[in-house]
Amino acid sequence: MKNLNLTQRVQEARFNRFHLMIAAVGFLLIMCDGYDVAVFGTITPPLMAAWKLTPVAAGAIGSSGLVGMLFGAIGFGALADRLGRKRVVLVTVLLYSVFTALCGFAQEPTFFTVCRVIAGLGLGGIMPNVIALLADFSPKRLTATITTIVLCGFAVGGLLAPLLGILVIPTTGWQVSLWVAAIPLLFLPWMYKALPESISVLMKQGNREEIVKLLERIDPSQTIDRNIEFTTESPSKAKLPLTDLFNNNRAMSTLMFWLAFFAHLLMAYGILNWLPKLMIESGFNLASSLGFLVIWQLGGIIGTIVAGRMADRLGAKKIVIALYITGTIVIAGVGVSTNALLSYVLVGIAGATITGVQNLVQVYIAEYYPAFVRSTALGSASGMGRIGAILGPILGGLLLSFSLSSQGIFFVFAIPGLVAAFAIAMVSDKKSHQRQLENAAIQTPLQSSDGKQLNSL
């Protein structure tokens, strides 16, 4: 009887409308993440003025959404590997959009904070599952390129937040910047139709009919033999999905990925939440300080695309380490710059490196782990990173309350970049790791829910 390796068939497929639709949905959802990161930095100055918040209080509110993201990333990542990425993604979008829009109706900090936490639960589950879906279905030769282009949505969303803020905050107030988060709700029917379910889940369910339909979408030119046997990676037997991250000599690498994410998001969220305020402290007005967020995100788009192409050619690990080191140097440079034009250039380069590496390291993780634990790997790393993201805005508020200069704060936030570079350098070589997986791999035939092998429709 003939066998069809599903993983190989997906990886060897040509890019077509099926892949484009997944990428389009992913781009829209990643925009939500980027918008949310930048929107609080955009509304922080008027929010502090309206509610008479101290820097520490504003930093705590900024971090509240990240608390939700921490649990959302870990929880929804593990659920997706068990229940399916498609259904989990739709639930996370619903949570994010509804409760972010409700933040715009807040009259005091407590209600605002509660809504931010619940919205964060949804937002935390979006990115790891989008990246996992892209890794599941992208042609192998284009995985990094496709994923990093989709992740440019993070920078586009981050770009829209300050641009909208410049236009509406002076005239209509900060609330409008939050109400627009409800727009993705209009696209839920399209997302339901466009997104596929992950093959690993369909195999676990014994759903041969859906797998055949999915293969026809992936490669319409191929006809599926009705009697062919489907095979794929051995599914997880662990009762707790997180334990798979430490099997097959992955423990050290898993811990290093967690450390890299923690250090990176401490740096990135700390800077993005306080960049407008820091630039105001350096002598710029509100509109100009928001302009730095625009330049940062424009740089992020360019950096992400370039990083993805370089990773497909040279390997993700080398590029990730180089970008972390470069970002550290440039962030420190922003702190010592006294020239306005030079400051804009340095912030643009910082956005290219910091945002570029933030996106690329997730591609690296998606490639590193097998499909049946991919969402768990991305979700757990993102969750650990969210701890750093929670501490970043709080750290910035504390440093400001200590009257540390903006130059000194930039220096402090540059240090985690070196920590992240070291952590990625300690990750085991992907090729040797992949050989270990291949040696341990067991081809698993499609089975029905009662455990019987299914060979035909």
C-alpha positions as a printed Julia matrix, in Angstrom:
457×3 Matrix{Float64}:
   0.0    0.0    0.0
   1.28   3.45  -0.91
   2.09   6.0    1.78
   1.77   9.78   1.58
   3.88  11.81   3.99
   1.68  14.81   4.74
   4.5   16.96   6.1
   6.55  16.39   2.94
   3.58  17.09   0.66
   2.9   20.4    2.4
   6.55  21.47   2.37
   7.0   20.7   -1.33
   3.81  22.47  -2.49
   3.97  25.61  -4.59
   2.73  28.9   -3.17
  -0.86  29.49  -4.3
  -4.15  31.11  -3.3
  -4.5   28.8   -0.31
  -1.23  30.04   1.17
  -2.07  33.63   0.29
  -5.36  33.47   2.2
  -3.67  32.13   5.34
  -1.03  34.85   5.04
  -3.69  37.56   4.59
  -5.61  36.47   7.7
  -2.35  36.2    9.62
  -1.28  39.68   8.55
  -4.54  41.2    9.8
  -4.28  39.41  13.15
  -0.63  40.32  13.69
  -1.61  43.93  12.99
  -3.82  43.69  16.08
  -0.82  42.72  18.2
   1.34  45.53  16.85
  -1.45  48.05  17.23
  -2.04  47.07  20.84
   1.65  47.39  21.74
   1.9   50.89  20.29
  -1.53  52.22  21.21
  -0.85  52.43  24.94
   2.35  54.35  24.3
   0.29  56.66  22.08
  -2.41  57.34  24.66
  -0.15  57.38  27.74
   0.52  61.17  27.82
  -3.16  62.22  27.52
  -4.26  59.37  29.82
  -1.8   60.48  32.51
  -3.09  64.01  32.21
  -6.79  63.03  32.25
  -6.56  60.69  35.24
  -3.63  62.43  36.96
  -1.54  59.24  36.91
   2.01  59.0   38.19
   4.62  57.35  35.91
   4.57  54.23  38.11
   0.77  53.99  37.96
   0.77  54.49  34.18
   3.44  51.81  33.82
   1.37  49.4   35.91
  -1.72  49.99  33.76
   0.38  49.49  30.64
   1.56  46.17  32.0
  -1.94  44.96  32.93
  -2.72  43.81  29.4
   0.57  41.95  29.35
  -0.5   39.93  32.38
  -3.4   38.65  30.32
  -1.08  38.0   27.39
   1.18  35.91  29.6
  -1.59  33.46  30.49
  -3.24  33.73  27.08
  -0.07  32.8   25.21
   0.65  29.74  27.36
  -2.96  28.61  27.76
  -4.2   29.13  24.21
  -0.95  27.77  22.79
  -1.38  24.47  24.62
  -5.12  24.33  23.8
  -4.43  24.83  20.1
  -2.12  21.81  19.94
  -4.9   19.71  21.47
  -8.12  21.24  20.1
  -6.97  22.84  16.85
  -5.44  26.18  15.95
  -8.38  27.47  13.87
 -11.01  27.46  16.63
  -8.58  28.89  19.17
  -7.59  31.75  16.85
 -11.23  32.79  16.36
 -11.86  32.82  20.12
  -8.76  34.91  20.78
  -9.79  37.51  18.19
 -13.22  37.81  19.81
 -11.74  38.39  23.25
  -9.19  40.94  22.07
 -11.53  43.07  19.95
 -14.47  43.23  22.36
 -12.53  44.09  25.49
 -10.07  46.51  23.87
 -13.03  48.46  22.5
 -14.56  48.44  26.0
 -11.38  50.09  27.32
 -12.41  53.14  25.32
 -15.5   53.5   27.5
 -13.55  53.46  30.77
 -14.06  56.43  33.08
 -11.46  55.38  35.66
  -8.34  53.2   35.88
  -9.89  50.08  37.47
 -12.38  49.26  34.7
  -9.74  50.1   32.1
  -7.26  47.73  33.73
  -9.73  44.81  33.98
 -10.65  45.13  30.3
  -6.95  45.32  29.35
  -6.27  42.05  31.18
  -9.13  40.18  29.45
  -8.2   41.63  26.06
  -4.63  40.52  26.75
  -5.79  36.92  27.22
  -7.04  36.92  23.64
  -4.16  38.86  22.21
  -1.62  36.57  23.85
  -3.04  33.6   21.96
  -3.08  35.22  18.53
   0.57  35.43  17.51
   1.82  31.96  18.52
  -1.05  30.26  16.72
  -0.77  32.39  13.59
   2.94  31.6   13.37
   2.27  27.91  14.02
  -0.29  27.83  11.18
   2.18  29.49   8.82
   4.86  26.98   9.77
   2.35  24.13   9.33
   1.41  25.04   5.76
   4.11  27.21   4.17
   6.36  25.66   1.48
   9.64  24.86   3.21
  11.81  26.99   0.94
   9.67  30.05   1.69
   8.74  29.54   5.35
  10.9   32.32   6.82
  10.06  34.75   4.01
   6.29  34.2    4.2
   6.22  34.3    7.99
   8.3   37.45   8.31
   6.22  39.22   5.66
   3.09  38.34   7.66
   4.81  39.52  10.82
   5.31  42.9    9.16
   1.7   43.33  10.2
   3.07  43.92  13.69
   4.93  46.99  12.49
   1.99  48.13  10.32
  -0.33  47.92  13.31
   2.25  49.72  15.41
   2.47  52.37  12.71
  -1.3   52.9   12.57
  -1.56  53.56  16.31
   0.56  56.76  16.45
  -0.72  57.97  13.05
  -4.3   57.65  14.25
  -3.3   59.2   17.55
  -1.81  62.23  15.82
  -5.05  62.69  13.87
  -7.73  62.05  16.5
  -6.34  62.53  20.02
  -6.05  66.35  19.84
  -9.63  66.71  18.52
 -11.72  63.74  19.72
  -9.72  62.24  22.59
  -7.82  59.03  23.24
 -10.9   56.77  23.32
 -11.17  56.49  19.52
  -7.76  54.84  19.38
  -9.24  51.94  21.37
 -12.64  51.71  19.69
 -11.08  50.87  16.33
  -9.93  47.53  17.82
 -13.48  46.25  17.21
 -12.94  46.27  13.43
 -11.53  42.67  13.26
 -14.94  41.39  14.43
 -16.28  42.21  10.97
 -13.76  39.78   9.44
 -14.56  36.73  11.6
 -16.72  34.99   8.91
 -13.91  35.4    6.37
 -11.34  34.08   8.84
 -13.5   31.01   9.55
 -13.65  30.21   5.84
 -10.03  30.99   5.0
  -8.17  29.34   7.88
  -7.47  25.57   7.72
  -7.28  23.25  10.68
  -3.82  21.92  11.53
  -3.0   18.54  10.02
  -1.68  17.16  13.31
  -5.11  17.72  14.91
  -6.98  16.25  11.93
  -4.74  13.18  12.08
  -5.43  12.83  15.79
  -9.17  13.02  15.08
  -8.93  10.5   12.24
 -10.68  13.0    9.94
  -9.59  11.64   6.55
 -12.25  13.55   4.61
 -11.03  16.94   5.86
  -7.4   15.98   5.2
  -8.24  15.11   1.58
 -10.05  18.45   1.13
  -7.12  20.25   2.69
  -4.59  18.54   0.39
  -6.7   19.55  -2.61
  -6.53  23.17  -1.45
  -2.79  22.96  -0.85
  -2.09  21.5   -4.31
  -5.13  21.47  -6.65
  -3.08  19.83  -9.44
  -2.65  16.61  -7.45
  -5.21  13.81  -7.19
  -5.34  11.91  -3.91
  -5.48   8.12  -4.21
  -8.52   6.9   -2.26
  -6.54   3.97  -0.85
  -3.39   5.82   0.1
  -2.18   5.76   3.69
  -1.38   9.09   5.35
   1.68   9.39   7.56
   3.14  12.25   9.56
   5.22  12.98  12.64
   4.6   10.86  15.68
   1.96  12.63  17.82
   2.61  13.6   21.39
   1.91  11.02  24.09
   2.5   13.45  26.94
  -0.41  14.28  29.25
   0.95  17.81  29.72
   1.94  19.5   26.41
   4.71  21.52  28.08
   6.68  18.34  28.86
   7.22  17.82  25.12
   9.4   20.94  25.12
  11.94  19.17  27.32
  12.03  15.8   25.52
  14.59  14.67  22.91
  17.38  16.89  24.3
  15.32  20.08  23.92
  15.46  21.2   27.59
  18.46  23.56  27.36
  17.29  25.1   24.11
  13.78  25.61  25.48
  15.13  27.46  28.52
  17.35  29.62  26.3
  14.44  30.52  24.04
  12.48  31.54  27.13
  15.37  33.69  28.37
  15.77  35.35  24.96
  12.07  36.17  24.81
  12.08  37.54  28.35
  15.06  39.82  27.7
  13.82  40.93  24.3
  10.3   41.9   25.35
  11.62  43.62  28.48
  13.61  45.84  26.13
  11.0   46.23  23.36
   7.93  46.9   25.49
   9.82  49.15  27.86
  11.01  51.31  24.99
   7.76  51.32  23.0
   5.59  52.2   26.01
   7.85  55.07  27.06
   9.38  56.24  23.76
   7.01  59.22  23.29
   7.48  60.26  26.93
  11.27  59.87  26.72
  11.45  61.96  23.57
   9.29  64.65  25.23
  11.8   64.63  28.1
  14.51  65.12  25.46
  12.82  68.29  24.2
  10.37  67.13  21.49
   6.65  68.03  21.49
   3.86  65.42  21.53
   3.39  65.24  17.75
   7.13  64.89  17.16
   7.49  62.29  19.91
   4.7   60.22  18.34
   6.57  60.58  15.06
   9.39  58.52  16.56
   6.92  55.64  16.97
   6.06  55.98  13.28
   9.74  55.88  12.3
  10.31  52.87  14.59
   7.51  50.9   12.93
   8.58  51.85   9.39
  12.04  50.58  10.25
  10.45  47.43  11.66
   8.71  46.66   8.36
  11.94  46.96   6.39
  13.94  45.05   8.97
  11.45  42.18   9.12
  11.39  41.65   5.35
  15.17  41.81   5.03
  15.68  39.52   8.02
  13.32  36.92   6.57
  15.1   36.78   3.22
  18.49  36.57   4.92
  17.27  33.78   7.22
  16.07  31.66   4.28
  19.56  31.94   2.78
  21.9   31.97   5.79
  19.87  30.4    8.58
  17.75  32.08  11.25
  20.11  31.63  14.2
  23.0   33.68  12.77
  20.73  36.54  11.74
  18.91  36.6   15.11
  22.19  36.93  17.05
  23.5   39.65  14.71
  20.28  41.66  15.02
  20.28  41.47  18.82
  23.83  42.81  19.01
  23.12  45.56  16.49
  19.93  46.57  18.3
  21.82  46.88  21.59
  24.35  49.26  20.06
  21.74  51.39  18.32
  19.46  51.74  21.37
  22.44  52.96  23.37
  23.17  55.38  20.51
  19.69  56.89  20.73
  20.45  57.76  24.33
  23.57  59.78  23.52
  22.33  61.44  20.32
  21.87  65.21  20.54
  20.94  65.76  16.89
  17.27  65.5   15.87
  17.93  64.01  12.43
  20.4   61.49  13.84
  17.89  60.54  16.53
  15.27  59.78  13.87
  17.76  57.68  11.9
  18.85  55.73  14.97
  15.26  55.08  16.05
  14.49  53.8   12.54
  17.46  51.42  12.68
  16.45  50.35  16.18
  12.97  49.54  14.9
  14.45  47.55  12.01
  16.63  45.44  14.28
  14.44  45.07  17.37
  11.16  44.46  15.52
  12.94  42.41  12.85
  14.53  40.07  15.37
  11.32  39.84  17.42
   9.6   38.42  14.36
  12.48  36.27  13.14
  13.12  34.53  16.46
   9.53  33.25  16.36
  10.16  31.81  12.9
  13.25  30.13  14.34
  11.22  28.55  17.15
   8.51  27.37  14.73
  11.15  25.65  12.6
  12.95  24.2   15.63
  10.05  22.26  17.18
   7.89  19.49  15.6
   4.36  20.35  14.46
   2.51  18.57  17.27
   4.09  20.84  19.89
   4.62  23.98  17.8
   1.86  26.14  19.29
   2.88  25.07  22.79
   6.5   26.02  22.08
   5.59  29.41  20.64
   2.98  30.08  23.31
   5.26  29.2   26.22
   8.14  31.27  24.85
   5.78  34.16  24.23
   4.34  33.71  27.72
   7.78  33.86  29.33
   8.51  36.87  27.17
   5.38  38.56  28.44
   6.87  38.52  31.92
   9.63  40.72  30.53
   7.02  42.77  28.71
   5.13  43.29  31.97
   8.28  44.42  33.75
   9.44  46.7   30.9
   6.83  49.47  31.29
   7.05  49.21  35.09
  10.84  49.5   34.95
  10.56  52.56  32.72
   8.13  54.19  35.13
  10.41  53.47  38.09
  13.44  54.88  36.27
  11.5   58.04  35.44
  10.31  58.36  39.04
  13.97  58.15  40.13
  14.65  61.13  37.84
  17.08  59.12  35.72
  17.82  60.94  32.48
  16.32  59.72  29.21
  19.88  58.89  28.1
  20.36  56.66  31.12
  17.03  54.91  30.55
  17.99  54.07  26.96
  21.25  52.57  28.23
  19.37  50.42  30.76
  16.99  49.12  28.08
  19.89  48.31  25.73
  21.43  45.74  28.1
  18.78  42.98  27.61
  19.71  42.82  23.93
  23.08  41.32  24.86
  21.37  38.82  27.17
  19.08  37.7   24.33
  22.03  37.33  21.94
  23.82  35.11  24.46
  20.71  32.96  25.0
  20.21  32.28  21.28
  23.9   31.45  20.91
  23.39  28.72  23.53
  20.56  27.03  21.58
  21.72  23.67  20.2
  22.53  23.5   16.49
  19.31  23.01  14.54
  20.77  20.51  12.08
  22.07  18.17  14.76
  18.82  18.59  16.67
  16.83  17.75  13.53
  18.88  14.59  13.0
  17.98  13.53  16.55
  14.31  14.05  15.78
  14.53  12.11  12.54
  16.27   9.21  14.26
  13.54   9.11  16.9
  10.65   9.76  14.51
   7.96   7.12  14.02
   5.72   7.33  10.98
   2.15   7.28  12.26
  -0.73   6.06  10.04
  -4.05   7.85  10.11
  -6.33   6.34  12.72
  -9.95   6.79  13.61
 -11.1    7.95  16.99
 -11.5    4.33  18.13
  -7.85   3.56  17.29
  -8.45   1.6   14.06
  -6.24   2.38  11.09
  -7.97   4.15   8.19
  -6.6    3.38   4.75
  -9.46   4.48   2.52
 -12.47   6.73   2.47
